[in-house]
Amino acid sequence: MTKQRNQYDKIFKENIEAAIPGLIERLLGIRALTSEELPDALQHTREREPDVLKKIKDTNGDIFILQVEFQVTDESEMVYRMAEYYLMLYRKYQLEVAQYVLYLGEKPPGMCTKLETRKMTFRFPLITLSEVDYRLFLASNQPEEVIFALLGDFGSDRPEEALGNIIRRVEETTQSDFALKRKWVQLRILSQLRSLVIQTGKLMEGISTFFKEENDILYKRGIEKGIATGMSRQELLDKRAFTISLIRETTFDNGKIARLTGVAPAFVQHVREEIANS
């Protein structure tokens, strides 16, 4: 579960800057006039790094700190963590703090959202994405926001129908083939949160020319580099996603990454060049 959680966290970090303006307005109901990025690290008695931290001025002229946390697991002590965040942020900025936890798991959360003692009362809003109409995310023109539709409520739409709508919308809003392939990998990973891996794979193969093996540039490159022998297209995509993660998150050289991922050093170098040129 730790490995999967790290994959999800990485996807959120890669997409959040482009997605957050739409999420703030459509999901949180905040109409921001200005939005200023704030330093993530909060150093006091311990270091905390919020997922999203911004100074907002809304259309009513109110100025406040916005903190958003993405939570995959149903964390029993989340209320204490959010209370710590609140006090540290209020002490540092001397502004009201608006906090939200976006729960991404499939099962209903049981985490406590309220802390009450004789001296104080604290609570935070918990938004469960599986209860949010997925069409809210489809309305966005940012693919980074559209992919969150996969975690939403499909309502009366059959999963196959909803997934088709999501995938088509991602295709419509993504500008380059390279970026589109990255979104496919992200959708496959996120689909594990909804137990939709098989359906997602079938739909992608059915509606996207990018997943036809005979035309798949990535797969052909894998064959040319000598790493795709006896390997399925999905295995290759997974290895590429792992390679990208190691390139971005470590200082390992091509040889070490190749050993960890089970690919050829030439393939690692090719992916490294793609990242540099993206």
C-alpha positions in Angstrom: 0.0 0.0 0.0 2.9 2.4 0.7 4.2 2.0 -2.9 0.7 2.7 -4.3 0.3 5.7 -2.0 3.6 7.1 -3.2 2.3 6.7 -6.8 -0.9 8.5 -6.0 1.0 11.3 -4.2 3.3 11.8 -7.2 0.3 12.1 -9.5 -1.4 14.7 -7.3 1.9 16.7 -7.1 2.3 16.6 -10.9 -1.2 17.8 -11.6 -2.2 20.0 -8.7 -0.9 23.4 -9.9 -2.9 23.2 -13.1 -5.9 21.6 -11.4 -6.2 23.7 -8.2 -7.8 26.9 -9.7 -10.7 24.8 -11.0 -10.9 22.7 -7.9 -11.0 25.8 -5.7 -13.9 27.2 -7.6 -15.9 24.2 -8.6 -15.3 21.9 -5.7 -14.7 24.2 -2.7 -17.0 27.0 -3.9 -14.3 29.7 -3.4 -14.2 32.4 -6.0 -10.6 33.6 -5.9 -9.7 37.1 -7.1 -6.0 36.5 -6.5 -4.1 33.4 -5.4 -0.6 33.6 -4.0 1.6 30.5 -3.5 3.0 30.2 0.0 6.1 28.2 1.2 5.0 24.6 1.9 7.3 23.9 4.9 6.0 24.9 8.3 8.9 24.8 10.9 7.9 25.0 14.5 8.4 22.1 16.9 8.1 19.8 13.9 8.1 20.2 10.1 4.8 19.9 8.2 4.3 20.2 4.4 0.7 20.8 3.3 -0.3 19.5 -0.1 -1.8 22.8 -1.1 -1.1 26.1 0.6 -2.2 29.5 -0.8 -3.0 33.0 0.3 -6.4 33.8 -1.2 -8.2 37.0 -1.8 -11.8 36.2 -2.9 -14.4 38.3 -4.8 -15.8 39.5 -1.5 -12.5 41.0 -0.6 -11.8 38.5 2.2 -8.1 37.4 2.6 -7.3 34.0 4.1 -5.0 31.0 4.0 -6.2 28.0 2.0 -4.9 24.6 2.9 -6.0 21.4 1.1 -4.9 17.9 1.9 -5.4 14.9 -0.4 -5.9 11.7 1.6 -5.9 8.2 0.2 -6.1 6.3 3.5 -8.7 6.7 6.2 -6.3 8.2 8.8 -7.7 7.9 12.3 -5.5 10.8 13.6 -6.2 13.2 10.8 -8.1 15.6 13.1 -4.9 16.1 15.2 -2.8 16.7 12.1 -5.2 19.3 10.8 -5.4 21.0 14.2 -1.6 21.2 14.2 -1.7 22.7 10.7 -4.3 25.3 11.8 -2.4 26.5 14.8 0.9 26.7 12.9 -0.6 28.5 9.9 -2.6 31.0 12.0 0.5 31.8 14.2 2.7 32.3 11.1 0.3 34.4 9.0 -2.2 35.9 11.5 -5.0 35.2 9.0 -8.1 33.0 9.0 -7.3 29.5 7.7 -9.7 27.6 5.5 -8.9 23.9 5.6 -10.2 21.0 3.5 -9.4 17.3 3.3 -10.2 15.6 0.0 -10.6 11.9 0.6 -9.8 9.8 -2.5 -10.4 6.3 -1.2 -13.2 4.1 -2.5 -14.6 3.0 0.8 -16.5 5.6 3.0 -14.2 7.3 5.4 -14.6 6.9 9.2 -12.0 9.4 10.3 -13.1 11.9 13.0 -13.4 15.5 11.7 -14.1 17.2 15.1 -11.9 17.6 18.2 -13.6 18.9 21.3 -12.2 19.5 24.7 -13.2 21.7 27.7 -10.9 24.4 26.3 -11.5 24.3 22.6 -13.5 23.0 19.6 -11.9 22.3 16.2 -13.3 20.8 13.0 -12.4 20.6 9.4 -14.5 19.9 6.2 -14.1 16.4 4.7 -15.0 16.0 1.0 -15.2 12.5 -0.3 -14.5 12.6 -4.0 -16.5 9.4 -4.7 -19.6 11.3 -3.7 -18.9 14.3 -6.0 -20.6 14.2 -9.5 -17.8 13.3 -11.9 -19.2 15.7 -14.5 -18.0 18.5 -12.4 -14.4 17.6 -13.3 -15.4 16.9 -17.0 -16.4 20.5 -17.3 -12.8 21.6 -17.0 -10.5 22.5 -19.9 -7.5 21.3 -17.9 -6.6 17.6 -18.3 -4.9 17.7 -14.9 -8.3 18.4 -13.4 -10.3 16.1 -15.7 -8.5 13.0 -14.5 -10.0 13.6 -11.0 -13.4 12.6 -12.6 -12.2 9.0 -12.4 -12.6 9.3 -8.6 -16.0 10.9 -8.7 -19.6 9.6 -8.5 -20.7 8.2 -11.9 -24.3 8.5 -10.9 -26.6 6.6 -13.3 -23.8 6.2 -15.9 -22.4 2.8 -16.3 -18.7 2.6 -15.4 -17.8 1.9 -19.0 -19.8 4.9 -20.2 -18.3 7.2 -17.6 -14.8 6.0 -18.3 -15.3 6.6 -22.0 -16.4 10.1 -21.3 -13.4 10.7 -19.1 -10.9 9.3 -21.6 -12.4 11.3 -24.5 -12.3 14.5 -22.4 -8.6 13.9 -21.5 -7.9 13.4 -25.2 -9.7 16.6 -26.1 -7.9 18.8 -23.5 -4.3 17.4 -23.8 -2.1 19.3 -26.3 0.7 16.8 -27.1 1.1 13.1 -27.7 3.8 12.9 -25.0 1.6 14.6 -22.4 -1.3 12.4 -23.4 0.7 9.2 -22.8 1.6 10.6 -19.3 -2.1 11.1 -18.6 -2.8 7.5 -19.7 -0.3 6.2 -17.2 -1.8 8.4 -14.5 -5.3 7.2 -15.2 -4.2 3.6 -15.0 -2.7 4.2 -11.6 -5.6 6.2 -10.3 -8.1 3.6 -11.6 -6.7 1.2 -8.9 -8.5 3.4 -6.3 -11.8 2.6 -8.0 -11.0 -1.0 -9.0 -11.4 -0.1 -12.6 -8.1 -1.3 -14.0 -9.5 -3.9 -16.4 -12.3 -1.6 -17.7 -9.9 1.3 -18.1 -7.4 -0.7 -20.1 -10.1 -2.1 -22.4 -11.6 1.3 -23.1 -8.2 2.9 -23.8 -7.4 0.2 -26.3 -10.8 0.6 -27.9 -10.9 4.4 -28.4 -7.3 5.5 -28.6 -4.9 4.9 -31.4 -2.1 5.4 -28.9 -2.9 1.9 -27.4 -2.8 0.0 -30.7 0.3 -2.1 -30.4 1.2 -1.9 -34.1 1.1 2.0 -34.0 2.3 2.4 -30.4 5.5 4.5 -30.7 6.5 3.8 -27.1 6.1 0.1 -27.6 8.1 0.1 -30.8 10.9 2.1 -29.1 10.9 -0.5 -26.4 11.4 -3.3 -28.9 14.2 -1.3 -30.7 15.9 -0.7 -27.3 15.8 -4.5 -26.6 13.6 -4.3 -23.5 10.2 -5.2 -24.7 10.9 -8.8 -25.6 8.3 -11.0 -23.9 6.9 -7.9 -22.2 3.3 -6.7 -22.6 2.6 -3.1 -23.5 1.2 -2.4 -20.0 4.4 -3.8 -18.4 6.4 -1.5 -20.6 4.2 1.5 -19.6 4.6 0.6 -15.9 8.4 0.3 -16.2 8.5 3.7 -18.0 6.4 5.3 -15.3 8.8 3.9 -12.6 11.8 5.1 -14.6 10.4 8.6 -14.8 9.8 8.6 -11.0 13.4 7.6 -10.3 14.8 10.1 -12.7 12.8 12.9 -11.1 13.1 11.9 -7.5 16.6 10.5 -7.2 20.2 11.3 -8.4 20.7 7.7 -9.6 22.6 7.3 -12.9 21.2 5.5 -15.9 22.8 2.2 -15.0 21.4 2.1 -11.5 17.9 3.1 -12.7 18.1 0.4 -15.4 18.9 -2.3 -12.8 16.1 -1.2 -10.5 13.5 -1.1 -13.3 14.7 -4.0 -15.4 15.2 -2.0 -18.6 18.2 -1.1 -20.8 20.4 1.9 -19.9 19.6 3.2 -23.4 15.9 3.3 -22.6 16.6 5.2 -19.4 18.6 7.8 -21.3 15.8 8.1 -23.9 13.3 8.8 -21.2 15.6 11.2 -19.5 15.9 13.2 -22.8 12.1 13.1 -23.3 11.7 14.7 -19.8 14.3 17.3 -20.5 12.5 18.3 -23.8 8.9 18.2 -22.4 
